[in-house]
Amino acid sequence: PEIEEEEEEKEEEEEEEEEEEMDIEDKMDDPEIIEPYEIEEGELPPLPADSDTSSDSEPEVEAEDQDGDEATVGTITRA
């Protein structure tokens, strides 16, 4: 019985090793957790981009009104 107990202890140690391996798998799951994070990051830039677009749209329209005609004429002339 004593020897069996020792064997059981060894088995437990092996199980612990397996748990360590599973920990590594958990770490590998972390990148998967980061993936949705990346999507969130991807969604975040568009939001500021929208704000920039709104801010840029107004100046852009003004620029188009002023330089737009000149640029168009210049483009046609160059063409």
Secondary structure per residue as TSV (DSSP state, phi and psi in degrees):
chain	resnum	aa	ss	phi	psi
A	1	P	-	360.0	-39.1
A	2	E	H	-62.1	-45.1
A	3	I	H	-60.9	-43.2
A	4	E	H	-58.6	-42.5
A	5	E	H	-58.8	-43.3
A	6	E	H	-60.5	-43.7
A	7	E	H	-59.8	-42.7
A	8	E	H	-59.5	-41.5
A	9	E	H	-60.7	-43.9
A	10	K	H	-60.1	-43.3
A	11	E	H	-59.2	-42.8
A	12	E	H	-59.3	-41.7
A	13	E	H	-61.0	-43.4
A	14	E	H	-59.5	-42.5
A	15	E	H	-59.4	-40.4
A	16	E	H	-60.1	-43.0
A	17	E	H	-59.3	-43.4
A	18	E	H	-59.4	-41.3
A	19	E	H	-59.8	-40.1
A	20	E	H	-60.5	-43.5
A	21	E	H	-59.9	-41.3
A	22	M	H	-63.7	-33.6
A	23	D	H	-60.4	-42.8
A	24	I	H	-59.9	-41.6
A	25	E	H	-61.0	-41.2
A	26	D	H	-59.4	-41.7
A	27	K	H	-62.2	-37.8
A	28	M	H	-67.1	-27.0
A	29	D	H	-71.0	-25.7
A	30	D	H	-55.8	-49.4
A	31	P	H	-53.6	-36.9
A	32	E	H	-62.9	-37.2
A	33	I	H	-66.4	-34.1
A	34	I	H	-68.7	-31.4
A	35	E	H	-54.3	-54.6
A	36	P	H	-56.7	-32.9
A	37	Y	H	-61.1	-44.6
A	38	E	H	-58.8	-41.7
A	39	I	H	-60.6	-43.3
A	40	E	H	-60.4	-44.4
A	41	E	H	-60.5	-41.3
A	42	G	H	-62.1	-38.3
A	43	E	H	-71.2	-32.1
A	44	L	T	-64.7	-50.2
A	45	P	T	-54.2	-44.2
A	46	P	H	-55.7	-37.2
A	47	L	H	-60.4	-54.3
A	48	P	H	-60.4	-37.9
A	49	A	H	-58.2	-41.5
A	50	D	H	-60.2	-45.8
A	51	S	H	-61.4	-46.2
A	52	D	H	-60.5	-42.8
A	53	T	H	-61.0	-43.8
A	54	S	H	-60.8	-48.5
A	55	S	H	-65.8	-44.0
A	56	D	H	-68.2	-34.6
A	57	S	H	-56.7	-47.9
A	58	E	H	-60.7	-55.3
A	59	P	H	-61.5	-37.1
A	60	E	H	-59.9	-46.2
A	61	V	H	-58.6	-45.6
A	62	E	H	-60.5	-45.8
A	63	A	H	-60.9	-41.9
A	64	E	I	-62.7	-40.8
A	65	D	I	-62.1	-44.8
A	66	Q	I	-80.2	-63.4
A	67	D	I	-82.3	-21.2
A	68	G	I	-51.2	-53.8
A	69	D	H	-61.5	-48.4
A	70	E	H	-58.7	-46.7
A	71	A	H	-60.5	-45.2
A	72	T	H	-60.3	-48.3
A	73	V	H	-59.6	-46.5
A	74	G	H	-59.9	-42.3
A	75	T	H	-63.2	-45.8
A	76	I	H	-62.2	-44.1
A	77	T	H	-60.9	-46.2
A	78	R	H	-62.6	-42.4
A	79	A	-	-61.8	360.0
